[in-house]
Amino acid sequence: MSFNIALSGISSAQKDLDVTSNNVANVRTTGFKGSRAEFADVYANSIFSGSDQQTGNGSATAKVAQQFSQGTLNFTQNSLDMAISGNGFFATSSSIADQDFTYTRAGAFKLNDDSYIVNNQGRFLQGFPVDRQSGATQSTSLAASGPIRIPDSAGAPSATENQFQSFNLDARAPGVDTANPFNPEDPTTYTSSTSTTIYDSLGESHVMTTYYVKRNPGDVGGEENVWDVYNTIDGQMVDTTPEQGYTGAPSYEPSPADTVTSQRVVFDDSGSPAPVAGEYNLDNNTFPPATVSLQGVLSNGADDTQDIQIFYRDRLDQGGDTAPTQFASDFSVNLLEQDGTTVGRLTNVDIAEDGLISASYSNGDVQYLGKVAMVRFANDQGLTQLGDSSWAESQSSGIATSGEANSGVFGTIESSALENSNVDLTKELVDLISAQRNFQANSRALEINNGLQQNILQIR
């Protein structure tokens, strides 16, 4: 009996050494959770023997239990690296359509050759579907989750349809004589200018330049604060047609030397947009919009019937609060923006604390691609260990419950970070010494038992 007791002690000490050595070996393994060898005494008794006279029968390994305490975070330069601060696991699958999930805390993710987010074993990170524009989650069911793909380009190009501008024209600027017709290549024929980039139906960019020409009162019927607005596309002059046009008998005529149509704008003595009787009324306290035609300008096969409407205000301003001004200060552009995009190339990936993944593209487009799925279990220690810092669901763990990060009992996701092993190396080294001493002590007990047996065998 004593042999078996000593042997059980040696076996338990060996198991303790194995577990501790495995912890030490994985002290630098991302997402690793250290284990603890738990032992129980072995005791046997029968109804025919007195329990107060029985000794134990040694020890046995009751369980090698993993400890799911939080590991420290190591911040990296990879935006796809993720660490969970708090409760929860990442869910991964072996293929795109696979529903046999495994779970991990190791967040060293990257893109595969099809632009899907995968881990080092090529398993696909699971995410909840979201609305591409708002990022609203459509479902938090694990069955509805799927691999997350980050495309390297964003959508088809869209042609520019609207431009919004607001500016201050210098009231002190001298007027340009109408005898000196507008020429975009001659700075003496205009007062100020500004440019913006527009896009045609194929997504090719073009430079649209707006020129502001102050007129002498004597050339426009004695009127003060009169300006003509011209536009060019890639240096080619184009017609600028006011929405309301010249419908009445104007108090002044556009210059007969003009080779293209322009829009005439007038300011009052306070520097604000002014209506002109018989010509136009203000549109929400600002100048009426104008239309620029690209007819005959494009030669790359794009739609040459494209028109661009110019609004003299912010796109959200319906009351004229961002209208142009004419003050005695230097020319300045307060607002200049337009719609339309070219094909965008991926420039950045951002992952929020709630796991929402957004991709930014070179055309200014931002798309929400998914939300990282989080999973928890009633009993983490009941999970089946698979290696590669991953686990599988079991009866002991309970079923997987999915949800969003940074909500309820789920932890937050730290982007550009990895969770280190939760192994305390100092403690493990002390445990290693202790396990070694236990092994030596049980070996000594076995040696003594062997000596006693030899003594008995030598009795005559």
Secondary structure, DSSP 8 states (H G I E B T S, - for coil): -HHHHHHHHHHHHHHHHHHHHHHHHTTT-TT---EEEEEEE-----TTS-GGG-----EEEEEEEE------EEE-S-TT-EEEESS-EEEEESSTT----EEES----EE-TTSBEE-TT--EEEEE-B-TTT--BS---GGG-EE-B--SEES--B---EEEEEEEEETTS--B-TTS---TT-GGG-SEEEEEEEE-TT--EEEEEEEEEEB-GGGTTT-SSEEEEEEEETTEEE-EEESS---S--SS---TT-SS--EEEEB-TTSSB--BTTTB--BTTB---EEEE-TTT--SSS-TT-EEEEESS-TT-SSSTT--EEESS--EEEEEEE--B--EEEEEEEE-TT-EEEEEETTS-EEEEEEE-EEE-S-GGGSEEEETTEEE--TTT---EEE-TTSTT--EEEETEEE-----HHHHHHHHHHHHHHHHHHHHHHHHHHHHHHHHHT--
